[in-house]
């Protein structure tokens, strides 16, 4: 099994910054991709940013230029600048992992980000 642990959420004002962190662990697993998704109340979960192990990050249009995603093997961070009220959501780290030829998807428990004006 893979464990996914997120940290760094909180409450901030519009225009401020937050940094989210994600760490994946699991014996014998290769972590093929790590990414951040978010889900606001009453809305579907959506991609924020992710990166495969061999490629650079990709971002949703709504966060380009404001958020920066970085990963290093089994950890991923999301630096969120110039936050807007519409960024308010629960943020989830998603990990695609492989072991012995099998692919699996794992989610963290979620961390709340609240942006108020």
FIKOLZA-1660 file (N, C-alpha, C; in steps of 0.1 Angstrom, whole numbers, plus 5000, padded with zeros to 4 digits):
% residues 117
   i   px   py   pz ch aa at
   1 5008 4988 5000  A  X  N
   1 5000 5000 5000  A  X CA
   1 5009 5012 5000  A  X  C
   2 5003 5023 4994  A  X  N
   2 5010 5036 4994  A  X CA
   2 5003 5045 5004  A  X  C
   3 5011 5052 5011  A  X  N
   3 5005 5063 5020  A  X CA
   3 5008 5076 5014  A  X  C
   4 4998 5085 5014  A  X  N
   4 4999 5098 5008  A  X CA
   4 4995 5108 5019  A  X  C
   5 5005 5117 5023  A  X  N
   5 5003 5126 5034  A  X CA
   5 5004 5140 5029  A  X  C
   6 4994 5148 5031  A  X  N
   6 4994 5162 5027  A  X CA
   6 4995 5171 5039  A  X  C
   7 5000 5183 5036  A  X  N
   7 5000 5193 5047  A  X CA
   7 5001 5207 5041  A  X  C
   8 4998 5217 5049  A  X  N
   8 5000 5231 5044  A  X CA
   8 4988 5239 5041  A  X  C
   9 4976 5233 5043  A  X  N
   9 4964 5241 5040  A  X CA
   9 4962 5252 5051  A  X  C
  10 4952 5260 5049  A  X  N
  10 4948 5270 5059  A  X CA
  10 4939 5281 5053  A  X  C
  11 4937 5291 5061  A  X  N
  11 4929 5302 5057  A  X CA
  11 4937 5315 5055  A  X  C
  12 4935 5321 5043  A  X  N
  12 4943 5333 5040  A  X CA
  12 4933 5343 5034  A  X  C
  13 4939 5355 5032  A  X  N
  13 4931 5366 5025  A  X CA
  13 4934 5366 5010  A  X  C
  14 4926 5372 5002  A  X  N
  14 4928 5373 4988  A  X CA
  14 4942 5379 4985  A  X  C
  15 4949 5374 4976  A  X  N
  15 4962 5379 4972  A  X CA
  15 4974 5373 4980  A  X  C
  16 4971 5366 4991  A  X  N
  16 4981 5360 4999  A  X CA
  16 4986 5347 4993  A  X  C
  17 4995 5340 5000  A  X  N
  17 5001 5328 4995  A  X CA
  17 5000 5316 5005  A  X  C
  18 5000 5304 4999  A  X  N
  18 5001 5292 5007  A  X CA
  18 5009 5282 5000  A  X  C
  19 5015 5273 5008  A  X  N
  19 5023 5262 5002  A  X CA
  19 5018 5249 5007  A  X  C
  20 5015 5240 4998  A  X  N
  20 5010 5227 5001  A  X CA
  20 5021 5217 4998  A  X  C
  21 5022 5207 5007  A  X  N
  21 5032 5196 5005  A  X CA
  21 5025 5182 5005  A  X  C
  22 5031 5173 4997  A  X  N
  22 5026 5160 4997  A  X CA
  22 5038 5150 4997  A  X  C
  23 5036 5140 5005  A  X  N
  23 5047 5130 5005  A  X CA
  23 5041 5116 5004  A  X  C
  24 5046 5108 4994  A  X  N
  24 5041 5095 4992  A  X CA
  24 5052 5084 4997  A  X  C
  25 5047 5074 5002  A  X  N
  25 5056 5063 5007  A  X CA
  25 5050 5050 5005  A  X  C
  26 5058 5040 5003  A  X  N
  26 5053 5026 5001  A  X CA
  26 5065 5017 4996  A  X  C
  27 5067 5007 5003  A  X  N
  27 5078 4998 5000  A  X CA
  27 5077 4991 4986  A  X  C
  28 5087 4993 4978  A  X  N
  28 5087 4987 4965  A  X CA
  28 5080 4994 4954  A  X  C
  29 5074 5005 4957  A  X  N
  29 5067 5012 4947  A  X CA
  29 5075 5023 4939  A  X  C
  30 5072 5024 4927  A  X  N
  30 5077 5035 4919  A  X CA
  30 5066 5045 4917  A  X  C
  31 5069 5058 4919  A  X  N
  31 5059 5068 4919  A  X CA
  31 5059 5075 4905  A  X  C
  32 5050 5071 4896  A  X  N
  32 5050 5075 4882  A  X CA
  32 5046 5090 4881  A  X  C
  33 5036 5094 4888  A  X  N
  33 5032 5108 4887  A  X CA
  33 5026 5112 4901  A  X  C
  34 5028 5125 4904  A  X  N
  34 5022 5131 4915  A  X CA
  34 5014 5143 4911  A  X  C
  35 5003 5146 4917  A  X  N
  35 4995 5157 4912  A  X CA
  35 4986 5163 4923  A  X  C
  36 4982 5175 4921  A  X  N
  36 4972 5181 4930  A  X CA
  36 4959 5183 4923  A  X  C
  37 4948 5180 4930  A  X  N
  37 4935 5182 4925  A  X CA
  37 4928 5190 4936  A  X  C
  38 4916 5196 4932  A  X  N
  38 4908 5203 4943  A  X CA
  38 4894 5201 4940  A  X  C
  39 4886 5202 4951  A  X  N
  39 4872 5201 4950  A  X CA
  39 4865 5211 4959  A  X  C
  40 4857 5220 4952  A  X  N
  40 4850 5230 4960  A  X CA
  40 4836 5224 4962  A  X  C
  41 4829 5229 4973  A  X  N
  41 4816 5224 4976  A  X CA
  41 4806 5225 4964  A  X  C
  42 4800 5214 4961  A  X  N
  42 4790 5213 4950  A  X CA
  42 4796 5212 4936  A  X  C
  43 4809 5211 4936  A  X  N
  43 4816 5210 4923  A  X CA
  43 4824 5197 4922  A  X  C
  44 4827 5193 4909  A  X  N
  44 4835 5181 4907  A  X CA
  44 4850 5184 4910  A  X  C
  45 4856 5173 4914  A  X  N
  45 4871 5174 4916  A  X CA
  45 4878 5177 4903  A  X  C
  46 4887 5187 4903  A  X  N
  46 4894 5191 4891  A  X CA
  46 4909 5191 4893  A  X  C
  47 4916 5189 4882  A  X  N
  47 4931 5189 4882  A  X CA
  47 4936 5204 4885  A  X  C
  48 4946 5205 4893  A  X  N
  48 4953 5217 4895  A  X CA
  48 4966 5217 4888  A  X  C
  49 4974 5207 4891  A  X  N
  49 4987 5206 4885  A  X CA
  49 4993 5192 4888  A  X  C
  50 5001 5187 4879  A  X  N
  50 5007 5174 4881  A  X CA
  50 5019 5172 4873  A  X  C
  51 5027 5162 4876  A  X  N
  51 5039 5160 4868  A  X CA
  51 5042 5145 4868  A  X  C
  52 5046 5139 4857  A  X  N
  52 5051 5126 4856  A  X CA
  52 5065 5126 4860  A  X  C
  53 5071 5114 4863  A  X  N
  53 5085 5114 4868  A  X CA
  53 5095 5119 4857  A  X  C
  54 5091 5118 4845  A  X  N
  54 5100 5122 4834  A  X CA
  54 5097 5135 4827  A  X  C
  55 5087 5142 4831  A  X  N
  55 5082 5153 4824  A  X CA
  55 5080 5165 4833  A  X  C
  56 5079 5177 4827  A  X  N
  56 5077 5189 4835  A  X CA
  56 5062 5190 4839  A  X  C
  57 5059 5199 4848  A  X  N
  57 5045 5200 4853  A  X CA
  57 5035 5206 4843  A  X  C
  58 5023 5202 4845  A  X  N
  58 5012 5208 4837  A  X CA
  58 5002 5214 4846  A  X  C
  59 4996 5224 4842  A  X  N
  59 4987 5232 4851  A  X CA
  59 4973 5234 4844  A  X  C
  60 4963 5236 4852  A  X  N
  60 4951 5240 4847  A  X CA
  60 4952 5255 4844  A  X  C
  61 4943 5259 4834  A  X  N
  61 4944 5273 4830  A  X CA
  61 4941 5282 4841  A  X  C
  62 4933 5278 4850  A  X  N
  62 4928 5287 4861  A  X CA
  62 4940 5291 4871  A  X  C
  63 4950 5283 4871  A  X  N
  63 4961 5286 4881  A  X CA
  63 4974 5289 4874  A  X  C
  64 4975 5288 4861  A  X  N
  64 4988 5292 4854  A  X CA
  64 4992 5306 4857  A  X  C
  65 5005 5307 4860  A  X  N
  65 5011 5320 4864  A  X CA
  65 5010 5323 4878  A  X  C
  66 5001 5316 4886  A  X  N
  66 5000 5319 4900  A  X CA
  66 5005 5307 4909  A  X  C
  67 5003 5295 4904  A  X  N
  67 5007 5284 4912  A  X CA
  67 5020 5278 4905  A  X  C
  68 5028 5272 4914  A  X  N
  68 5040 5265 4909  A  X CA
  68 5041 5252 4916  A  X  C
  69 5042 5241 4907  A  X  N
  69 5042 5228 4912  A  X CA
  69 5056 5223 4910  A  X  C
  70 5061 5216 4920  A  X  N
  70 5074 5209 4919  A  X CA
  70 5074 5196 4926  A  X  C
  71 5082 5187 4921  A  X  N
  71 5082 5173 4927  A  X CA
  71 5097 5168 4927  A  X  C
  72 5099 5160 4936  A  X  N
  72 5112 5154 4938  A  X CA
  72 5110 5139 4942  A  X  C
  73 5110 5130 4933  A  X  N
  73 5108 5116 4935  A  X CA
  73 5095 5114 4942  A  X  C
  74 5094 5113 4955  A  X  N
  74 5081 5110 4961  A  X CA
  74 5075 5121 4969  A  X  C
  75 5079 5133 4966  A  X  N
  75 5073 5145 4972  A  X CA
  75 5069 5155 4962  A  X  C
  76 5059 5162 4965  A  X  N
  76 5054 5173 4956  A  X CA
  76 5049 5185 4964  A  X  C
  77 5052 5196 4959  A  X  N
  77 5048 5208 4966  A  X CA
  77 5040 5217 4956  A  X  C
  78 5031 5225 4961  A  X  N
  78 5023 5234 4953  A  X CA
  78 5024 5248 4960  A  X  C
  79 5031 5257 4954  A  X  N
  79 5033 5270 4959  A  X CA
  79 5021 5278 4952  A  X  C
  80 5013 5284 4960  A  X  N
  80 5001 5291 4955  A  X CA
  80 5002 5305 4959  A  X  C
  81 5004 5314 4949  A  X  N
  81 5005 5328 4951  A  X CA
  81 4993 5335 4945  A  X  C
  82 4991 5347 4949  A  X  N
  82 4980 5356 4944  A  X CA
  82 4967 5348 4945  A  X  C
  83 4964 5343 4956  A  X  N
  83 4952 5334 4958  A  X CA
  83 4939 5342 4956  A  X  C
  84 4929 5336 4950  A  X  N
  84 4916 5342 4948  A  X CA
  84 4906 5334 4956  A  X  C
  85 4895 5340 4958  A  X  N
  85 4884 5334 4965  A  X CA
  85 4879 5321 4958  A  X  C
  86 4880 5321 4945  A  X  N
  86 4876 5309 4938  A  X CA
  86 4886 5297 4939  A  X  C
  87 4897 5300 4946  A  X  N
  87 4907 5289 4949  A  X CA
  87 4903 5281 4961  A  X  C
  88 4893 5286 4968  A  X  N
  88 4888 5279 4980  A  X CA
  88 4883 5265 4977  A  X  C
  89 4889 5255 4983  A  X  N
  89 4885 5241 4980  A  X CA
  89 4893 5232 4989  A  X  C
  90 4889 5219 4989  A  X  N
  90 4898 5209 4995  A  X CA
  90 4907 5204 4985  A  X  C
  91 4920 5205 4988  A  X  N
  91 4930 5201 4979  A  X CA
  91 4935 5187 4982  A  X  C
  92 4936 5178 4971  A  X  N
  92 4940 5164 4973  A  X CA
  92 4953 5161 4965  A  X  C
  93 4961 5154 4971  A  X  N
  93 4973 5149 4963  A  X CA
  93 4970 5135 4958  A  X  C
  94 4973 5133 4945  A  X  N
  94 4970 5120 4939  A  X CA
  94 4983 5114 4934  A  X  C
  95 4985 5102 4937  A  X  N
  95 4997 5095 4933  A  X CA
  95 4994 5083 4924  A  X  C
  96 5001 5082 4913  A  X  N
  96 5000 5070 4905  A  X CA
  96 5013 5062 4907  A  X  C
  97 5011 5050 4912  A  X  N
  97 5023 5042 4916  A  X CA
  97 5023 5029 4909  A  X  C
  98 5035 5023 4908  A  X  N
  98 5036 5010 4901  A  X CA
  98 5045 5001 4910  A  X  C
  99 5041 4988 4910  A  X  N
  99 5049 4978 4917  A  X CA
  99 5046 4964 4911  A  X  C
 100 5057 4958 4907  A  X  N
 100 5056 4944 4901  A  X CA
 100 5046 4944 4889  A  X  C
 101 5047 4955 4881  A  X  N
 101 5040 4956 4869  A  X CA
 101 5025 4960 4871  A  X  C
 102 5021 4963 4883  A  X  N
 102 5007 4967 4885  A  X CA
 102 5007 4982 4888  A  X  C
 103 4997 4989 4882  A  X  N
 103 4995 5003 4884  A  X CA
 103 4984 5005 4894  A  X  C
 104 4986 5015 4903  A  X  N
 104 4975 5018 4912  A  X CA
 104 4975 5033 4914  A  X  C
 105 4963 5038 4919  A  X  N
 105 4961 5052 4921  A  X CA
 105 4957 5054 4936  A  X  C
 106 4964 5064 4942  A  X  N
 106 4962 5067 4956  A  X CA
 106 4959 5082 4958  A  X  C
 107 4950 5084 4968  A  X  N
 107 4947 5098 4971  A  X CA
 107 4950 5101 4986  A  X  C
 108 4954 5113 4988  A  X  N
 108 4956 5118 5002  A  X CA
 108 4942 5121 5008  A  X  C
 109 4943 5125 5021  A  X  N
 109 4930 5127 5028  A  X CA
 109 4924 5141 5025  A  X  C
 110 4932 5150 5019  A  X  N
 110 4927 5163 5016  A  X CA
 110 4931 5173 5026  A  X  C
 111 4934 5185 5021  A  X  N
 111 4937 5196 5030  A  X CA
 111 4929 5209 5026  A  X  C
 112 4923 5216 5035  A  X  N
 112 4914 5227 5032  A  X CA
 112 4922 5239 5029  A  X  C
 113 4918 5246 5019  A  X  N
 113 4923 5260 5016  A  X CA
 113 4911 5269 5015  A  X  C
 114 4911 5279 5023  A  X  N
 114 4901 5289 5023  A  X CA
 114 4906 5303 5021  A  X  C
 115 4901 5309 5010  A  X  N
 115 4906 5323 5007  A  X CA
 115 4894 5332 5008  A  X  C
 116 4896 5342 5017  A  X  N
 116 4885 5352 5019  A  X CA
 116 4889 5366 5016  A  X  C
 117 4879 5374 5013  A  X  N
 117 4882 5388 5009  A  X CA
 117 4880 5397 5021  A  X  C
% end
